[in-house]
Amino acid sequence: MTPARLGANRRGMGKEGRITAHQIAAMLGVSQPTVSRALRGDKKVNEDTRARIVALANELNYSVDHNALRLRTQQTFSIALVILCRRGENKANINPFYLSLLGCIAASASERGYNLIVSFQDSPANFFANYTGSRQSDGLIVIGSGQNVEGWQYFGEYARHNTPMICWGASKEDLVSIKSDNAMGTRLAMDHLRTKGCRNIAYIGPMNSEQPQFQDRINTYMAVTQELGLPVICPTLPENAVREDQGYAAVKALLRDKTNFDGLFCANDFIALGALRALDEAGIAVGKDVHVIGFDGIATGAYAQPPLTTIEQDYYKAGEMLVEALIALLKGKTPDTTPVPVRLLLRESA
């Protein structure tokens, strides 16, 4: 910037001669709110305009006074993210699906000028939801295990206090929730298994779950088997076991009972990994004698033996929609809860 251009705009500088957002706005011929939104990373600001504002702010060593911004707007520009774990679960063993979703939520929040506060909760001893009342955040996103029934009940009750809250696959009807297109994913899996010649496809997953995604998957499985005239094969899962052990035990039960099956549709990838282990121990060739498909698209599936075919959820889109939905609530608007897209990710297990 030339000395003349800077000197011509010194009027309106802040205390101690510091440059202000008003002055940057005047230099670039935009409004002061546009400067503020651009420097918060608001994607609604035109990309070229945002780039010009950021470049000039960096040149002038200008940064937003966040304390002043919070006082002026009465917003924290922070989002609280609660990850519900199974009671007593080792945090190193959390389903990587939720860690991938966490990363995408964090990226999406950052792109929109929000900080993220992350909390792992597993029991009444550490349940906490009053982030807005304590002025720690403007709103709340809740994701995590459907096996933590107490946790979902707690946040379901708290939602009645009109706290801005968005959930991933929540089991409570009074919680605003986003989920993947589970029905489409199930049909993609079943259609692919049929193209592989499978006539006896077992569903390995919860039959009566607090998590609506599992109910969507079992309901669609039942509908497809009826439409195609296929037998319904749904082994019982051991309660309170981790998902891998549930998949392992279910397949062991099928083999013990000499149930005829040539395809497995597993309600999530961890269940599928347990199923693969049981099939391997029985000497059954996966991808040849039995075809296996999981659901979620966790990275671990690529390293299974054989690599796991799965229904992959769009993690980035999910994170983006959760953050956008919460921001819509904060603005008094109706959030978009359209199901998140899924796709069939082909590998060697089916």
Secondary structure, 3 states (H helix, E strand, C coil): CCHHHHHCCCCCCCHHHCCCHHHHHHHHCCCHHHHHHHHCCCCCCCHHHHHHHHHHHHHCCCCCCHHHHHHHHCCCCEEEEEEECCCCCCHHHCCHHHHHHHHHHHHHHHHCCCEEEEEEECCCCCCCCCCCCCCCCCEEEEEECCCCHHHHHHHHHHHHHCCCEEEECCCCCCCCEECECHHHHHHHHHHHHHHCCCCCEEEECCCCCCCHHHHHHHHHHHHHHHHHCCCCECCCCCCCCCHHHHHHHHHHHHHHCCCCCCEEEECCHHHHHHHHHHHHHCCCCECCCEEEEEEECCHHHHHCCCCCEEEEECHHHHHHHHHHHHHHHHCCCCCCCCCECEEEECCCCC
